[in-house]
């Protein structure tokens, strides 16, 4: 195996992934590769030479076969491309966040996106669905959309769902001002907890549901809701839980007001 520089290896994978993928699927002769790929014989020959120099393909008895390094490199490259596609899909939402907002690539790997550019209805409906039917909810929030406040109120007061949230000072003030009776009633339920922090880069919540947990991030622009990014993978949920734990550790507990809200 001839070792290549990282940038050279990446260039080979980017330009010859189709040839390598064909060899990984099934070892075959050069003629078989040419007949199965929509490129010329010269392109296949050039691709095989580059892949062999990189140590990703070997040839014996005129049959081209992938090396172990070639299989691993193709998997790694394919995962990288998929991750870039996920980031691109989430760009409309991510653009509303500061460039230094803490967000791990694992949260975007395999994520789903609902951008507010497509209309507020689908995004608000999806957010509400994450709250309804949950067995428990933990997270931190930097927005108080009416439909969300109503959904959390029903979950706490009507369904008895344990809800543990951290909210920004601005959100707390909005709840006290515009939703004082609902907030007081929620406070009367022991399974409801609310703490405060000065600011947050976005909302991040993990909703445990009968069919498994989902982590969802809510981004806001200057004009309001920018959209949501959500992920049900174990690694994404685990990262979200860690972020929420860190935020809760830094938050200040709020005294429980009287039930009547006075």
N, C-alpha and C positions, 0 to 999 in steps of 0.2 A: 504493500500500500504506500503510495506517495502522499505525504502529508501536504495539505494546501493551506494557505492563509485563509482566515475566516472570511474575509471579503470575497476572495476568489471562490470559496466553497458556496457562499450565498449566491454569487452570480451564476454559478453552474446550476444550482437548484432552481433559481428563478427562471432560467432560460431553458433548462432541460428536464423540468419536472415531468412533462408528459412522457418522455422516453423512459425515465426512471420508473414512473408509475406503471407503464406497460410491462416493463421487465419484472417489477415486483409482483404484479398480478399473475404473470406466468413467464418463466424463462423461455426465450424464443430466439430464433436466428435473426440475423439482420434483415433478411428478405421478408420474414414474417412480420417484423416490426414495421417495415416500409409499407406492407400491405394493410396493416392495421391502424396506421397513423396518417392524418391528413397533411403530411409534409413530404418533401422530396427525399430521395435516397442520400443525397449529399448532406442534407440536414440531419438525418438519422446517423450517418457515419460520423459526422462532426460531434453530435451529441454523445454518442457512445465513447468516442475518444476522450472527450472532456470528463465524462462520468468515470471512465476507467482511471484517468490521471488523478481524479479526486479520491479514488479508492471506493467508489460506490457500485461499480459494476466490474465483473470479471468474465472472461470468455474462455470456454473450453469446448473442444469439439464443435466449434462454430456456433455454440449456443451461448447467448448472453444471459448471465445470471446476476442477481443483486447480491452484494456482500451484506453482512450483518450491519456494518456501518451505513450502507446504502439504505437499508430498510428503516433504520432508526432516523437517519437524516431526512428521509421522505416524510415520516410521521411527524417529526419536529417541524419541518417546513410547512406541512399541511395545517398543523395546529396553529402555527404563527399566522398563516394567511387567514384562517378562520377567525382568529382573534382580531386581526386588522379589519375584517369585514364587520365584526360585531361593533368595534369602535366606530367605524364609519356609519353604521346604522344608528348609533346612539349620538352621533355628532350634533344633531339638531337640539338635543337636550343638554348635552355636555357643554356646548358653547355658552350656555348661560351661567356656568360655574367659573369661579376664579381658577387661574392656571395652577395654583398651588393647593387646590381643594384635595383633601386626602381621598383617593379612590384607587383601589387595587385592581390590576388587570383581571384578576380572578372573578371579580364581580361582573365584568363585562363579557366574560367567556360564556357564550351560549345565552346571553341575555335577550329579553324581549323589550321592545320600546313602544311607548304610546306618546307621541309628541302632540303638544297643544296646537301646533300648526294645523293639525288635521281636524281641529275643533275641540272645544272643551268637553263636550258630551262624552266621547269615548274614554278620555283620560279620567274624568270624574267617576264614571261608571266603573272603571277598572279599580280605582282607589277604594270605592265603596265596597266592591266585591271582596277585597282583601280583608276588610274589617268584619263583614257579615259572615256568620258561621264559624268564626275563629274560636279556638279553645283558649288561647292566650295571645296577648299582644305586648311587645316591648319595643321601645324605640325612642328616637328624638325627633322633634318637629319644629320647623321654623315658619309654618304657615297655618292659618286657621280658616280654611274654606268652609262655608256653611254646610255643604253636603257632608264633608268629613266630620265636622263637629257633631252633626246629627247622627252620623253612623257610629261614632265613638260613644255618644250618649246612649243610644239604643243598646249597644253591646254591653256597656257597664250596667245600666239601670234595668233594662228589660231582660237581657240574656244572662247577666251575672258573669260576664267574661272578665277574667283578670286582665287589667290594662295597666301597664307601668310605663309612663312617658316622662321625657324631659322636654321642656319647651323653652323657647327664648323668652326673654323678658317682655318683648313686644307681643308675643302670642299670649302670654299670661295676662297682660293688660287688656288685650282684646277680649279674652274669655271673661274676665271680671266685668268688663264694661258692657259687652253685648250679649253674653250668655250666663249672666250671674245666677239665675235660678237653676239652669241646667247644671252648671258647675257645682253649685251647692248640693244638689241632689246626687250628683256623681260622687262627691266627697263623702256622702253618707254611706257609701258602699265600701266595705273594708278592702275589697280586692282592687280598688282603684288607687293609683299612686301618681303624683305629679310633682316634678321637681323643675328647677329653673336654671338656665345658664344665660349669659349675656348675649351670645350670638352663636350661630351655627352656619355651616356652608350649604347645607341642604337638609331635607328630612330623610331619615333612614329608619325603617321599621321592619321588624320580623314578625310575621303573623303565623302562628302555629294553627294548622288546620287538620281536620281528620285525615285528609289525603296527603299530608306532608307540609312542611313549612315553606314560606315564600318570603324573600327579602325584597323590599322595594324602596327605591330612592326617588324622592320627589324634588325636582329642581324648579326654581323660580327665577323669572326675569324681572326687569323693572316694571313690566306691564302686568305681571301676575304669574300664573302657572305656566311653566315652560314645557313640562312633560314628566313622564315617569319612566324609569328603567327598573325592570324586575327580573329576578332570577330564582329558580327553585333548586339549583344544584347545591349539593352539600357543602362544597368549598365556598361558594358565594354566600350561603347562609351563615357558615362558620365565620367568615370574615366580617359580615354585618354584625353578628352577635358580639364579636370582640370590640368593634367600634362602638357599639351601644354600651357595652360594659365600661369602656373607658370614659364615655360621655357621662354616664350615670355616676361614676366615681367623682367626677369634677363638678357635678351639679349640686345645687343647694336645695334641701328639702323645704317644702312649703307647709306652714301650719294649716291644719284642717279648720275651715271656717264652720260656724254653726250650720246646722242642716237647713235653716230657713234663709241662709244667705245674708243675714243681716250683719 
